[in-house]
Amino acid sequence: MTDCIFCGIVAGSTAASVVYGDGVVSAFLDIRPINPGHVLVIPNEHVMHTHDLPEATADRLFAVARRLARALRSSNDIRADGINLLVADGEAANQDVPHAHIHVVPRHEGDGFIVDAAAWRELAPTRSELDAVAAQIRTAIEHGFGESMLPDEE
């Protein structure tokens, strides 16, 4: 995709502070970091949403995000007492670049970043309400995937 900034980074036509790259994924610093060391991990192939990624690419994306989280936590120079792995899929989820990506965000006490929702402060749903939603999701899994969610057993 020619007008995608992340595709430009993969192609080398857009500047980025790259921290990792292989034939499947790339990782670079976010230009608007929540904290120093905030990394974006993207598939090299243009795919808008993580749920549309080929399984092997999604596995690689998350494996690299986990390795970067471990590297940030072990760094002597970057403060990372904790890590958030954040995925925003779709406009309603505040995805601002239409290219699948994972934010790897180093966290520390008092950093000012909060993940919050009004729903967390409201009365919790009843067990029967939760069970009804769980049934809806199971139905979507059964009809939407056409395959098991679990990898084939060997």
C-alpha positions, 0 to 999 in steps of 0.5 A: 500500500503506497500511502501507508506510513508503516509500509513506507518504513518497511520499504525504507522510504520513510524514516524510523528508529528501527530496533528490530526487523526480519522477513516477517515483522519490523519494530521501531520507536513510536514517534509519540511515545507514552514513555521512552522505549515505546515500540511498535511491532508491525507485520511487513506485509500490509494488513489492516487488522491483526485478526486478518493476519496469517496465523504464522505472521500473527504468531511472529508479531506477538513473539517479537513483541514479547521479546521486546518486552523482555528486552525493555524490562532487562534494560539498564537505561530504559525504565520499565517496571512493567509493560503494556502490550496494546492492540487497537484494531479498528477506528472504534478502538482508536487505531490511527494507522490502518496497518496492524500493529502492537504497541509495546509500552514500558511502564513505571509508577507515576508515568501518567498513562492510564487505561480506563473505562467508565464500565470498570467503575459501574455495577458489574454484570450478573453471572447470567448476563456474562453467560449470555455474552459468552454463549454469543461469543461461542456461537460466533467462534463456531460459525465464524471460524470454520476451524478449531481455534486451537492449533492442530495437535501433533 
